[in-house]
Amino acid sequence: MNLNQITLPVTDMTDAVDFYLRMGFMQIVDTPHYARFESQVGEATFSLQLETEIFSNGATLYFEIDDVDSKVRELQLLGFEFEQLPTDHSYLWREAVIHDPSGNRIKLYHAGENRLHPPWRVERTYQRGINASREGLSKAPTNLTSVNTGD
C-alpha cells in the first residue's frame, strides 16, 4: 500500500491555505471547505478540511527536509514562529516543531537512513494469523510490545 494523503481539520480555510502556500507547497484543489496540496518532493499529498465544530487533533504531520536549520531560518524570515527550533533527538532525528493556524502540529525533520532503517528496526508483517519476519516465520506472541524509540 502507498499512503495517498492525510487530511487535517482547520478552523479557517483562508488562513490555513495561506500558511501552507507560504511554507512552499503547491495547492492542487481549492474549494471553500477543502484544499489539497502536493508535497514538495515525491508524490505524497495532504489536504485540509474545514471544520465548523470544535475539534481536537492529536496527529503530527512530518515533512522531511535535507537541511532543517536552513528551512527554519527561511520560514522565520517569512514570520513563522516555532515551538521548537531544530533539535537533535535520541531517536536520531533532527526536528523543529511548528503549528498551523488551526493548531495542527507539524514537524520539519531530517532522519536520512534512520527514517526507515534505525538501529532498532524490526521487520514484522501479518500473514494469516502469524507474524512473519525476514528471518522466517514464527507464531504470533500472545502479548506484543512496541519498541521504545525515545519519543
C-alpha positions as CSV (number, residue, x, y, z in Angstrom):
1,M,0.0,0.0,0.0
2,N,1.1,3.5,-0.7
3,L,-0.1,6.3,1.6
4,N,-2.1,8.7,-0.6
5,Q,-2.7,11.6,1.7
6,I,-3.7,12.8,5.2
7,T,-6.5,15.3,5.8
8,L,-6.1,17.9,8.6
9,P,-9.0,19.7,10.2
10,V,-8.9,23.5,10.0
11,T,-11.0,26.3,11.5
12,D,-10.3,29.0,8.9
13,M,-9.6,27.8,5.3
14,T,-8.2,31.1,4.1
15,D,-5.6,31.3,6.9
16,A,-4.7,27.6,6.6
17,V,-4.2,27.8,2.8
18,D,-2.1,30.9,3.2
19,F,0.1,29.2,5.8
20,Y,0.8,26.1,3.6
21,L,1.3,28.2,0.5
22,R,3.9,30.4,2.4
23,M,5.6,27.2,3.5
24,G,6.2,26.4,-0.2
25,F,3.6,23.8,-1.0
26,M,1.6,23.8,-4.3
27,Q,-2.2,23.8,-3.9
28,I,-3.9,21.5,-6.4
29,V,-7.5,21.6,-5.1
30,D,-9.4,24.7,-4.0
31,T,-12.9,24.7,-2.6
32,P,-14.5,26.7,0.3
33,H,-14.4,23.6,2.5
34,Y,-11.5,21.6,1.2
35,A,-8.0,22.2,-0.1
36,R,-5.3,19.8,-1.2
37,F,-1.5,20.3,-1.6
38,E,1.3,18.4,-3.3
39,S,4.4,17.5,-1.3
40,Q,7.5,19.4,-2.4
41,V,9.3,16.1,-3.0
42,G,7.8,12.8,-4.0
43,E,4.2,12.2,-4.8
44,A,2.5,12.4,-1.4
45,T,-0.3,14.9,-0.8
46,F,-2.1,16.3,2.1
47,S,-5.4,18.1,2.4
48,L,-7.3,20.5,4.7
49,Q,-11.0,20.1,5.6
50,L,-12.9,23.0,7.1
51,E,-14.5,22.0,10.4
52,T,-17.3,24.1,11.9
53,E,-17.4,22.1,15.2
54,I,-14.7,22.3,17.9
55,F,-12.1,19.6,17.3
56,S,-9.0,18.2,19.0
57,N,-6.3,16.7,16.7
58,G,-3.5,14.8,18.3
59,A,-1.9,13.9,15.0
60,T,1.5,15.3,13.9
61,L,2.4,15.9,10.3
62,Y,6.0,15.3,9.4
63,F,7.9,16.8,6.4
64,E,11.4,15.6,5.8
65,I,13.9,18.2,4.7
66,D,17.6,17.8,4.0
67,D,18.6,21.0,5.8
68,V,16.2,21.6,8.7
69,D,18.1,24.6,10.0
70,S,18.1,26.5,6.7
71,K,14.4,25.8,6.2
72,V,13.6,27.1,9.7
73,R,15.6,30.3,9.1
74,E,13.8,30.8,5.8
75,L,10.4,30.4,7.4
76,Q,11.3,32.6,10.3
77,L,12.2,35.4,7.8
78,L,8.6,34.9,6.5
79,G,7.2,35.4,10.0
80,F,6.7,31.8,11.1
81,E,7.1,31.2,14.8
82,F,8.4,27.8,16.0
83,E,7.5,26.0,19.2
84,Q,10.8,24.1,19.0
85,L,13.9,25.2,17.0
86,P,15.9,22.4,15.3
87,T,17.0,19.9,17.9
88,D,18.8,16.6,17.7
89,H,16.9,13.7,19.4
90,S,17.9,10.4,20.9
91,Y,15.9,8.6,18.1
92,L,18.4,10.1,15.6
93,W,16.2,12.7,14.0
94,R,16.8,16.5,13.9
95,E,13.4,18.2,14.3
96,A,11.7,21.6,14.5
97,V,8.1,22.0,15.6
98,I,5.6,24.5,14.4
99,H,1.7,24.7,14.5
100,D,-0.5,25.8,11.7
101,P,-3.2,28.4,12.4
102,S,-5.7,25.7,13.5
103,G,-3.2,24.2,16.0
104,N,-2.2,21.2,13.9
105,R,1.3,20.1,14.9
106,I,4.0,20.0,12.2
107,K,7.5,18.7,12.5
108,L,10.1,19.6,9.9
109,Y,12.8,17.0,10.3
110,H,15.7,15.2,8.8
111,A,16.3,11.5,9.6
112,G,18.1,10.2,6.5
113,E,18.7,6.5,6.6
114,N,17.3,6.4,10.2
115,R,13.8,7.2,8.9
116,L,13.3,3.7,7.6
117,H,16.4,1.9,9.0
118,P,17.1,2.9,12.6
119,P,19.4,0.7,14.6
120,W,16.3,-0.8,16.4
121,R,14.4,-1.6,13.3
122,V,12.2,-4.7,13.3
123,E,10.6,-6.2,10.2
124,R,7.3,-7.8,11.1
125,T,4.2,-8.4,8.9
126,Y,1.0,-10.2,9.4
127,Q,0.1,-13.3,7.4
128,R,-2.9,-15.4,8.2
129,G,-2.6,-15.3,12.0
130,I,1.1,-15.4,12.3
131,N,3.8,-12.8,12.4
132,A,6.4,-13.1,9.6
133,S,9.8,-11.6,9.7
134,R,12.6,-11.7,7.1
135,E,14.4,-14.2,9.3
136,G,11.5,-16.6,8.9
137,L,8.0,-17.3,10.2
138,S,7.1,-17.6,13.9
139,K,3.8,-17.9,15.7
140,A,2.4,-14.6,16.9
141,P,3.2,-13.9,20.6
142,T,0.1,-13.5,22.8
143,N,1.4,-10.2,24.1
144,L,3.2,-7.9,21.7
145,T,5.2,-4.9,23.0
146,S,6.3,-1.9,21.0
147,V,9.9,-0.7,20.6
148,N,10.7,2.4,22.7
149,T,12.1,4.9,20.3
150,G,12.8,7.5,22.9
151,D,9.9,9.8,21.6
